[in-house]
Amino acid sequence: MHNPLAILKPAVLEGLLAAGHRWFVRQQYPRGMHPTLKGAFLISAYHSIGEARAHMEAIPADPHRRVYDGEDATDRERLFATAAQPEGYHIFIALLAKRKWSPDPATGAAIKQYIRMHTNWKADRKENLHVSLFIQFGELFLNLKTKQEAIKIPFSDIE
């Protein structure tokens, strides 16, 4: 599975807190797993409790989901312990590891195949397809845009 997200580090957590992100949602993150790990988790940062609650409601089946309050001393301590990357675990942050993401050749081919099979787009040779990646409630999505049309698809649909 493709994993474009960054590992959470204490400096990143400090920056998020300084930027006004108070609420943090933890969830399982299968894209970050590999055989030597006990677990992989994703932390998503939010400015409001409403955004964090919406995220929690989107992942009701995750037994490891949890909301942390960055202003609560105990929660803040737990967040920094998490950012220290406990042995046997990888903790990711809902931020891309590279500033600008672009699909690798295999992903690009899978996107083209998806467009051929699931859309009626007739690609003009002069027209460019714009592809961007974004994260919503811990899931990766692709935005595919031409001059006339745009679709949003789960990244898992092209894997």
N, CA and C atoms as an extended XYZ file, in Angstrom:
477
Properties=species:S:1:pos:R:3:atomname:S:1:resname:S:1:resid:I:1 pbc="F F F"
N         0.838       -1.193        0.000 N   MET     1
C         0.000        0.000        0.000 CA  MET     1
C         0.875        1.246        0.000 C   MET     1
N         0.466        2.201       -0.777 N   HIS     2
C         1.182        3.475       -0.868 CA  HIS     2
C         0.944        4.285        0.412 C   HIS     2
N         2.023        4.818        0.980 N   ASN     3
C         1.897        5.631        2.189 CA  ASN     3
C         2.681        6.933        2.024 C   ASN     3
N         1.990        8.029        1.676 N   PRO     4
C         2.682        9.302        1.468 CA  PRO     4
C         2.763       10.188        2.719 C   PRO     4
N         2.323        9.687        3.864 N   LEU     5
C         2.243       10.536        5.057 CA  LEU     5
C         3.537       10.540        5.862 C   LEU     5
N         3.726       11.598        6.622 N   ALA     6
C         4.936       11.809        7.411 CA  ALA     6
C         4.814       11.162        8.788 C   ALA     6
N         5.963       10.778        9.320 N   ILE     7
C         6.049       10.292       10.702 CA  ILE     7
C         5.875       11.500       11.633 C   ILE     7
N         5.107       11.311       12.702 N   LEU     8
C         4.917       12.381       13.691 CA  LEU     8
C         6.189       12.535       14.528 C   LEU     8
N         6.651       13.769       14.649 N   LYS     9
C         7.831       14.083       15.461 CA  LYS     9
C         7.439       15.163       16.472 C   LYS     9
N         8.136       15.223       17.607 N   PRO    10
C         7.795       16.232       18.614 CA  PRO    10
C         7.780       17.659       18.056 C   PRO    10
N         8.714       18.000       17.189 N   ALA    11
C         8.756       19.358       16.627 CA  ALA    11
C         7.514       19.653       15.797 C   ALA    11
N         7.012       18.653       15.072 N   VAL    12
C         5.785       18.831       14.283 CA  VAL    12
C         4.603       19.045       15.214 C   VAL    12
N         4.530       18.245       16.267 N   LEU    13
C         3.459       18.388       17.255 CA  LEU    13
C         3.496       19.775       17.896 C   LEU    13
N         4.681       20.240       18.269 N   GLU    14
C         4.818       21.586       18.840 CA  GLU    14
C         4.321       22.650       17.865 C   GLU    14
N         4.667       22.500       16.598 N   GLY    15
C         4.221       23.447       15.575 CA  GLY    15
C         2.711       23.451       15.409 C   GLY    15
N         2.105       22.283       15.437 N   LEU    16
C         0.641       22.199       15.321 CA  LEU    16
C        -0.036       22.862       16.517 C   LEU    16
N         0.466       22.601       17.700 N   LEU    17
C        -0.099       23.217       18.903 CA  LEU    17
C         0.062       24.741       18.851 C   LEU    17
N         1.223       25.206       18.429 N   ALA    18
C         1.470       26.651       18.325 CA  ALA    18
C         0.580       27.305       17.282 C   ALA    18
N         0.198       26.542       16.260 N   ALA    19
C        -0.666       27.069       15.197 CA  ALA    19
C        -2.146       27.014       15.569 C   ALA    19
N        -2.453       26.586       16.793 N   GLY    20
C        -3.839       26.599       17.261 CA  GLY    20
C        -4.599       25.296       17.107 C   GLY    20
N        -3.913       24.232       16.734 N   HIS    21
C        -4.571       22.927       16.682 CA  HIS    21
C        -4.655       22.399       18.109 C   HIS    21
N        -5.865       22.268       18.589 N   ARG    22
C        -6.059       21.830       19.976 CA  ARG    22
C        -6.482       20.367       20.051 C   ARG    22
N        -7.221       19.897       19.066 N   TRP    23
C        -7.839       18.573       19.116 CA  TRP    23
C        -7.115       17.634       18.163 C   TRP    23
N        -6.855       16.414       18.642 N   PHE    24
C        -6.106       15.430       17.867 CA  PHE    24
C        -6.856       14.107       17.916 C   PHE    24
N        -7.053       13.507       16.742 N   VAL    25
C        -7.746       12.223       16.664 CA  VAL    25
C        -6.732       11.157       16.285 C   VAL    25
N        -6.737       10.060       17.070 N   ARG    26
C        -5.880        8.908       16.778 CA  ARG    26
C        -6.736        7.801       16.187 C   ARG    26
N        -6.173        7.111       15.201 N   GLN    27
C        -6.848        5.965       14.620 CA  GLN    27
C        -5.803        4.977       14.103 C   GLN    27
N        -6.242        3.763       13.839 N   GLN    28
C        -5.354        2.783       13.231 CA  GLN    28
C        -5.000        3.254       11.818 C   GLN    28
N        -3.823        2.871       11.354 N   TYR    29
C        -3.376        3.287       10.032 CA  TYR    29
C        -2.710        2.110        9.309 C   TYR    29
N        -3.512        1.260        8.675 N   PRO    30
C        -2.973        0.067        8.003 CA  PRO    30
C        -1.911        0.371        6.944 C   PRO    30
N        -1.986        1.541        6.291 N   ARG    31
C        -0.984        1.888        5.274 CA  ARG    31
C         0.415        2.020        5.873 C   ARG    31
N         0.497        2.254        7.162 N   GLY    32
C         1.789        2.428        7.812 CA  GLY    32
C         2.366        1.150        8.399 C   GLY    32
N         1.637        0.056        8.301 N   MET    33
C         2.075       -1.207        8.903 CA  MET    33
C         3.120       -1.910        8.052 C   MET    33
N         3.979       -2.639        8.750 N   HIS    34
C         4.825       -3.635        8.112 CA  HIS    34
C         5.072       -4.736        9.141 C   HIS    34
N         5.553       -5.895        8.706 N   PRO    35
C         5.591       -7.078        9.577 CA  PRO    35
C         6.342       -6.927       10.900 C   PRO    35
N         7.294       -6.023       10.997 N   THR    36
C         8.062       -5.907       12.237 CA  THR    36
C         7.376       -5.039       13.292 C   THR    36
N         6.252       -4.414       12.937 N   LEU    37
C         5.573       -3.507       13.860 CA  LEU    37
C         4.450       -4.180       14.620 C   LEU    37
N         4.203       -3.686       15.822 N   LYS    38
C         3.033       -4.091       16.601 CA  LYS    38
C         1.805       -3.320       16.145 C   LYS    38
N         2.019       -2.073       15.678 N   GLY    39
C         0.903       -1.248       15.243 CA  GLY    39
C         1.363        0.014       14.544 C   GLY    39
N         0.448        0.582       13.769 N   ALA    40
C         0.680        1.862       13.111 CA  ALA    40
C        -0.570        2.705       13.313 C   ALA    40
N        -0.357        3.965       13.679 N   PHE    41
C        -1.472        4.857       13.970 CA  PHE    41
C        -1.301        6.170       13.236 C   PHE    41
N        -2.418        6.832       13.038 N   LEU    42
C        -2.445        8.131       12.381 CA  LEU    42
C        -3.046        9.140       13.346 C   LEU    42
N        -2.403       10.300       13.450 N   ILE    43
C        -2.918       11.407       14.257 CA  ILE    43
C        -3.334       12.521       13.302 C   ILE    43
N        -4.554       12.998       13.459 N   SER    44
C        -5.070       14.122       12.664 CA  SER    44
C        -5.338       15.280       13.607 C   SER    44
N        -4.914       16.478       13.210 N   ALA    45
C        -5.030       17.666       14.068 CA  ALA    45
C        -6.188       18.546       13.615 C   ALA    45
N        -6.909       19.116       14.590 N   TYR    46
C        -8.065       19.969       14.299 CA  TYR    46
C        -8.071       21.192       15.200 C   TYR    46
N        -8.644       22.265       14.675 N   HIS    47
C        -8.802       23.490       15.465 CA  HIS    47
C       -10.032       23.417       16.378 C   HIS    47
N       -11.073       22.702       15.933 N   SER    48
C       -12.313       22.696       16.713 CA  SER    48
C       -12.708       21.283       17.125 C   SER    48
N       -13.418       21.204       18.239 N   ILE    49
C       -13.925       19.920       18.724 CA  ILE    49
C       -14.953       19.358       17.743 C   ILE    49
N       -15.680       20.222       17.047 N   GLY    50
C       -16.668       19.757       16.071 CA  GLY    50
C       -16.019       18.965       14.945 C   GLY    50
N       -14.871       19.451       14.457 N   GLU    51
C       -14.145       18.722       13.403 CA  GLU    51
C       -13.650       17.377       13.930 C   GLU    51
N       -13.134       17.381       15.150 N   ALA    52
C       -12.630       16.139       15.750 CA  ALA    52
C       -13.771       15.142       15.960 C   ALA    52
N       -14.923       15.626       16.395 N   ARG    53
C       -16.080       14.725       16.587 CA  ARG    53
C       -16.553       14.154       15.264 C   ARG    53
N       -16.562       14.972       14.216 N   ALA    54
C       -16.959       14.482       12.886 CA  ALA    54
C       -16.014       13.372       12.435 C   ALA    54
N       -14.730       13.546       12.698 N   HIS    55
C       -13.748       12.510       12.351 CA  HIS    55
C       -14.040       11.236       13.143 C   HIS    55
N       -14.277       11.371       14.435 N   MET    56
C       -14.583       10.207       15.275 CA  MET    56
C       -15.831        9.472       14.785 C   MET    56
N       -16.837       10.226       14.367 N   GLU    57
C       -18.072        9.611       13.872 CA  GLU    57
C       -17.845        8.889       12.547 C   GLU    57
N       -16.819        9.300       11.791 N   ALA    58
C       -16.522        8.671       10.505 CA  ALA    58
C       -15.766        7.346       10.660 C   ALA    58
N       -15.243        7.066       11.855 N   ILE    59
C       -14.468        5.838       12.079 CA  ILE    59
C       -14.993        5.050       13.284 C   ILE    59
N       -16.302        4.775       13.333 N   PRO    60
C       -16.873        4.149       14.529 CA  PRO    60
C       -16.359        2.736       14.807 C   PRO    60
N       -15.888        2.019       13.806 N   ALA    61
C       -15.452        0.633       14.003 CA  ALA    61
C       -14.007        0.516       14.477 C   ALA    61
N       -13.284        1.617       14.547 N   ASP    62
C       -11.881        1.566       14.949 CA  ASP    62
C       -11.796        1.473       16.472 C   ASP    62
N       -11.325        0.337       17.009 N   PRO    63
C       -11.263        0.198       18.466 CA  PRO    63
C       -10.185        1.065       19.118 C   PRO    63
N        -9.264        1.620       18.320 N   HIS    64
C        -8.182        2.441       18.861 CA  HIS    64
C        -8.409        3.934       18.665 C   HIS    64
N        -9.574        4.310       18.179 N   ARG    65
C        -9.843        5.733       17.956 CA  ARG    65
C        -9.911        6.451       19.304 C   ARG    65
N        -9.396        7.678       19.295 N   ARG    66
C        -9.391        8.460       20.531 CA  ARG    66
C        -9.188        9.923       20.194 C   ARG    66
N        -9.802       10.794       20.994 N   VAL    67
C        -9.590       12.231       20.855 CA  VAL    67
C        -8.706       12.699       22.000 C   VAL    67
N        -7.699       13.495       21.660 N   TYR    68
C        -6.828       14.123       22.657 CA  TYR    68
C        -7.069       15.620       22.636 C   TYR    68
N        -7.075       16.219       23.809 N   ASP    69
C        -7.194       17.657       23.968 CA  ASP    69
C        -5.798       18.207       24.258 C   ASP    69
N        -5.246       18.970       23.327 N   GLY    70
C        -3.899       19.509       23.476 CA  GLY    70
C        -3.738       20.474       24.634 C   GLY    70
N        -4.834       20.938       25.231 N   GLU    71
C        -4.752       21.833       26.383 CA  GLU    71
C        -4.860       21.087       27.714 C   GLU    71
N        -5.194       19.807       27.663 N   ASP    72
C        -5.250       18.974       28.868 CA  ASP    72
C        -3.846       18.414       29.113 C   ASP    72
N        -3.318       18.611       30.317 N   ALA    73
C        -1.933       18.223       30.621 CA  ALA    73
C        -1.672       16.737       30.371 C   ALA    73
N        -2.592       15.874       30.790 N   THR    74
C        -2.406       14.430       30.604 CA  THR    74
C        -2.432       14.073       29.126 C   THR    74
N        -3.398       14.606       28.400 N   ASP    75
C        -3.478       14.332       26.964 CA  ASP    75
C        -2.248       14.859       26.228 C   ASP    75
N        -1.804       16.041       26.619 N   ARG    76
C        -0.623       16.643       25.979 CA  ARG    76
C         0.608       15.753       26.209 C   ARG    76
N         0.750       15.242       27.429 N   GLU    77
C         1.858       14.344       27.741 CA  GLU    77
C         1.780       13.073       26.890 C   GLU    77
N         0.589       12.539       26.742 N   ARG    78
C         0.401       11.331       25.914 CA  ARG    78
C         0.720       11.615       24.446 C   ARG    78
N         0.333       12.788       23.960 N   LEU    79
C         0.639       13.150       22.575 CA  LEU    79
C         2.147       13.214       22.342 C   LEU    79
N         2.873       13.817       23.272 N   PHE    80
C         4.327       13.907       23.114 CA  PHE    80
C         4.992       12.535       23.250 C   PHE    80
N         4.446       11.662       24.090 N   ALA    81
C         4.953       10.290       24.183 CA  ALA    81
C         4.721        9.562       22.862 C   ALA    81
N         3.578        9.805       22.254 N   THR    82
C         3.259        9.219       20.955 CA  THR    82
C         4.212        9.745       19.881 C   THR    82
N         4.484       11.046       19.898 N   ALA    83
C         5.380       11.662       18.919 CA  ALA    83
C         6.816       11.166       19.060 C   ALA    83
N         7.159       10.609       20.215 N   ALA    84
C         8.496       10.053       20.431 CA  ALA    84
C         8.656        8.687       19.764 C   ALA    84
N         7.604        8.194       19.116 N   GLN    85
C         7.625        6.927       18.384 CA  GLN    85
C         7.994        5.752       19.301 C   GLN    85
N         7.026        5.304       20.113 N   PRO    86
C         7.286        4.161       21.006 CA  PRO    86
C         7.787        2.951       20.216 C   PRO    86
N         8.661        2.195       20.834 N   GLU    87
C         9.248        1.031       20.170 CA  GLU    87
C         8.162        0.067       19.692 C   GLU    87
N         8.286       -0.370       18.457 N   GLY    88
C         7.330       -1.321       17.886 CA  GLY    88
C         6.143       -0.667       17.204 C   GLY    88
N         6.096        0.656       17.214 N   TYR    89
C         4.975        1.377       16.615 CA  TYR    89
C         5.488        2.477       15.688 C   TYR    89
N         4.712        2.758       14.672 N   HIS    90
C         4.947        3.942       13.851 CA  HIS    90
C         3.706        4.818       13.969 C   HIS    90
N         3.927        6.066       14.295 N   ILE    91
C         2.842        7.029       14.437 CA  ILE    91
C         3.021        8.068       13.336 C   ILE    91
N         1.992        8.215       12.509 N   PHE    92
C         2.026        9.147       11.392 CA  PHE    92
C         1.152       10.359       11.704 C   PHE    92
N         1.415       11.436       11.015 N   ILE    93
C         0.606       12.646       11.119 CA  ILE    93
C        -0.084       12.849        9.778 C   ILE    93
N        -1.284       13.387        9.795 N   ALA    94
C        -2.060       13.572        8.563 CA  ALA    94
C        -1.516       14.748        7.753 C   ALA    94
N        -0.240       14.634        7.397 N   LEU    95
C         0.444       15.607        6.552 CA  LEU    95
C         1.304       14.822        5.566 C   LEU    95
N         1.389       15.307        4.343 N   LEU    96
C         2.195       14.629        3.343 CA  LEU    96
C         3.679       14.726        3.691 C   LEU    96
N         4.406       13.650        3.465 N   ALA    97
C         5.845       13.627        3.755 CA  ALA    97
C         6.606       14.563        2.818 C   ALA    97
N         6.130       14.689        1.580 N   LYS    98
C         6.748       15.606        0.612 CA  LYS    98
C         5.802       16.769        0.393 C   LYS    98
N         6.356       17.962        0.231 N   ARG    99
C         5.514       19.155        0.034 CA  ARG    99
C         4.605       19.022       -1.172 C   ARG    99
N         5.149       18.490       -2.261 N   LYS   100
C         4.351       18.335       -3.474 CA  LYS   100
C         4.328       16.858       -3.845 C   LYS   100
N         3.137       16.298       -3.863 N   TRP   101
C         2.974       14.896       -4.211 CA  TRP   101
C         2.690       14.775       -5.696 C   TRP   101
N         3.285       13.786       -6.314 N   SER   102
C         2.927       13.445       -7.686 CA  SER   102
C         2.963       11.923       -7.785 C   SER   102
N         2.094       11.369       -8.612 N   PRO   103
C         2.017        9.907       -8.672 CA  PRO   103
C         3.278        9.304       -9.293 C   PRO   103
N         3.689        8.160       -8.749 N   ASP   104
C         4.789        7.422       -9.357 CA  ASP   104
C         4.257        6.765      -10.636 C   ASP   104
N         5.105        6.194      -11.469 N   PRO   105
C         4.633        5.630      -12.745 CA  PRO   105
C         3.525        4.581      -12.593 C   PRO   105
N         3.631        3.713      -11.598 N   ALA   106
C         2.605        2.675      -11.411 CA  ALA   106
C         1.264        3.296      -11.010 C   ALA   106
N         1.306        4.288      -10.130 N   THR   107
C         0.073        4.964       -9.716 CA  THR   107
C        -0.517        5.741      -10.883 C   THR   107
N         0.334        6.390      -11.668 N   GLY   108
C        -0.137        7.111      -12.851 CA  GLY   108
C        -0.846        6.182      -13.824 C   GLY   108
N        -0.288        5.010      -14.039 N   ALA   109
C        -0.923        4.030      -14.932 CA  ALA   109
C        -2.260        3.563      -14.362 C   ALA   109
N        -2.314        3.361      -13.047 N   ALA   110
C        -3.563        2.932      -12.407 CA  ALA   110
C        -4.634        4.020      -12.515 C   ALA   110
N        -4.233        5.284      -12.412 N   ILE   111
C        -5.181        6.394      -12.559 CA  ILE   111
C        -5.738        6.420      -13.980 C   ILE   111
N        -4.872        6.278      -14.975 N   LYS   112
C        -5.323        6.251      -16.375 CA  LYS   112
C        -6.293        5.110      -16.611 C   LYS   112
N        -5.987        3.937      -16.059 N   GLN   113
C        -6.878        2.792      -16.214 CA  GLN   113
C        -8.218        3.059      -15.532 C   GLN   113
N        -8.201        3.667      -14.349 N   TYR   114
C        -9.438        4.002      -13.644 CA  TYR   114
C       -10.294        4.930      -14.498 C   TYR   114
N        -9.683        5.941      -15.074 N   ILE   115
C       -10.421        6.904      -15.901 CA  ILE   115
C       -11.037        6.193      -17.108 C   ILE   115
N       -10.268        5.323      -17.743 N   ARG   116
C       -10.802        4.576      -18.904 CA  ARG   116
C       -11.985        3.704      -18.513 C   ARG   116
N       -11.893        3.048      -17.355 N   MET   117
C       -12.910        2.071      -16.964 CA  MET   117
C       -14.122        2.678      -16.258 C   MET   117
N       -13.944        3.805      -15.568 N   HIS   118
C       -15.008        4.314      -14.703 CA  HIS   118
C       -15.547        5.686      -15.078 C   HIS   118
N       -15.020        6.275      -16.128 N   THR   119
C       -15.542        7.572      -16.558 CA  THR   119
C       -15.771        7.537      -18.059 C   THR   119
N       -16.442        8.541      -18.555 N   ASN   120
C       -16.612        8.666      -20.004 CA  ASN   120
C       -15.756        9.823      -20.534 C   ASN   120
N       -14.706       10.162      -19.803 N   TRP   121
C       -13.840       11.261      -20.208 CA  TRP   121
C       -13.114       10.891      -21.492 C   TRP   121
N       -13.100       11.798      -22.406 N   LYS   122
C       -12.336       11.657      -23.649 CA  LYS   122
C       -11.180       12.635      -23.555 C   LYS   122
N       -10.046       12.134      -23.179 N   ALA   123
C        -8.898       13.009      -22.941 CA  ALA   123
C        -8.368       13.584      -24.249 C   ALA   123
N        -8.384       14.871      -24.334 N   ASP   124
C        -7.782       15.606      -25.441 CA  ASP   124
C        -6.275       15.573      -25.221 C   ASP   124
N        -5.540       15.273      -26.257 N   ARG   125
C        -4.081       15.167      -26.107 CA  ARG   125
C        -3.462       16.461      -25.592 C   ARG   125
N        -4.088       17.594      -25.838 N   LYS   126
C        -3.550       18.880      -25.391 CA  LYS   126
C        -3.984       19.215      -23.965 C   LYS   126
N        -4.982       18.506      -23.492 N   GLU   127
C        -5.527       18.818      -22.167 CA  GLU   127
C        -4.803       18.014      -21.091 C   GLU   127
N        -4.426       18.667      -20.037 N   ASN   128
C        -3.742       17.996      -18.936 CA  ASN   128
C        -4.729       17.527      -17.885 C   ASN   128
N        -4.414       16.391      -17.308 N   LEU   129
C        -5.150       15.886      -16.161 CA  LEU   129
C        -4.399       16.343      -14.929 C   LEU   129
N        -5.086       17.023      -14.018 N   HIS   130
C        -4.478       17.469      -12.772 CA  HIS   130
C        -4.866       16.487      -11.667 C   HIS   130
N        -3.864       15.961      -11.002 N   VAL   131
C        -4.078       14.966       -9.957 CA  VAL   131
C        -3.528       15.521       -8.648 C   VAL   131
N        -4.343       15.487       -7.609 N   SER   132
C        -3.864       15.887       -6.285 CA  SER   132
C        -4.347       14.882       -5.254 C   SER   132
N        -3.613       14.806       -4.186 N   LEU   133
C        -3.895       13.870       -3.109 CA  LEU   133
C        -4.317       14.663       -1.886 C   LEU   133
N        -5.337       14.177       -1.163 N   PHE   134
C        -5.710       14.816        0.096 CA  PHE   134
C        -6.195       13.763        1.081 C   PHE   134
N        -6.276       14.158        2.332 N   ILE   135
C        -6.655       13.260        3.416 CA  ILE   135
C        -7.949       13.763        4.034 C   ILE   135
N        -8.895       12.863        4.212 N   GLN   136
C       -10.144       13.211        4.883 CA  GLN   136
C       -10.477       12.105        5.867 C   GLN   136
N       -10.551       12.448        7.132 N   PHE   137
C       -10.854       11.504        8.203 CA  PHE   137
C        -9.930       10.279        8.144 C   PHE   137
N        -8.658       10.523        7.849 N   GLY   138
C        -7.665        9.463        7.847 CA  GLY   138
C        -7.611        8.622        6.596 C   GLY   138
N        -8.425        8.933        5.610 N   GLU   139
C        -8.419        8.177        4.356 CA  GLU   139
C        -7.848        9.047        3.243 C   GLU   139
N        -7.045        8.421        2.392 N   LEU   140
C        -6.462        9.131        1.253 CA  LEU   140
C        -7.449        9.176        0.092 C   LEU   140
N        -7.528       10.341       -0.545 N   PHE   141
C        -8.378       10.533       -1.718 CA  PHE   141
C        -7.571       11.197       -2.817 C   PHE   141
N        -8.018       10.996       -4.041 N   LEU   142
C        -7.448       11.681       -5.194 CA  LEU   142
C        -8.489       12.619       -5.768 C   LEU   142
N        -8.053       13.819       -6.136 N   ASN   143
C        -8.852       14.731       -6.946 CA  ASN   143
C        -8.320       14.605       -8.359 C   ASN   143
N        -9.185       14.288       -9.298 N   LEU   144
C        -8.807       14.205      -10.697 CA  LEU   144
C        -9.586       15.290      -11.424 C   LEU   144
N        -8.872       16.191      -12.109 N   LYS   145
C        -9.526       17.333      -12.751 CA  LYS   145
C        -9.025       17.517      -14.175 C   LYS   145
N        -9.976       17.822      -15.043 N   THR   146
C        -9.668       18.310      -16.381 CA  THR   146
C       -10.264       19.713      -16.449 C   THR   146
N       -10.232       20.326      -17.620 N   LYS   147
C       -10.826       21.665      -17.735 CA  LYS   147
C       -12.328       21.636      -17.482 C   LYS   147
N       -12.986       20.567      -17.908 N   GLN   148
C       -14.446       20.509      -17.801 CA  GLN   148
C       -14.977       19.682      -16.637 C   GLN   148
N       -14.204       18.734      -16.143 N   GLU   149
C       -14.751       17.797      -15.175 CA  GLU   149
C       -13.790       17.574      -14.008 C   GLU   149
N       -14.371       17.104      -12.907 N   ALA   150
C       -13.570       16.772      -11.730 CA  ALA   150
C       -14.272       15.665      -10.957 C   ALA   150
N       -13.472       14.759      -10.413 N   ILE   151
C       -14.010       13.720       -9.541 CA  ILE   151
C       -13.076       13.541       -8.349 C   ILE   151
N       -13.665       13.027       -7.275 N   LYS   152
C       -12.923       12.692       -6.065 CA  LYS   152
C       -13.112       11.192       -5.861 C   LYS   152
N       -11.995       10.463       -5.714 N   ILE   153
C       -12.088        9.012       -5.519 CA  ILE   153
C       -11.185        8.592       -4.360 C   ILE   153
N       -11.588        7.544       -3.637 N   PRO   154
C       -10.690        7.008       -2.622 CA  PRO   154
C        -9.443        6.447       -3.292 C   PRO   154
N        -8.286        6.685       -2.718 N   PHE   155
C        -7.042        6.185       -3.278 CA  PHE   155
C        -7.076        4.665       -3.410 C   PHE   155
N        -7.752        4.021       -2.479 N   SER   156
C        -7.846        2.552       -2.512 CA  SER   156
C        -8.530        2.043       -3.787 C   SER   156
N        -9.326        2.873       -4.447 N   ASP   157
C        -9.986        2.453       -5.689 CA  ASP   157
C        -9.019        2.247       -6.843 C   ASP   157
N        -7.832        2.828       -6.767 N   ILE   158
C        -6.880        2.617       -7.847 CA  ILE   158
C        -5.788        1.633       -7.478 C   ILE   158
N        -5.772        1.188       -6.251 N   GLU   159
C        -4.724        0.233       -5.841 CA  GLU   159
C        -5.089       -1.179       -6.259 C   GLU   159
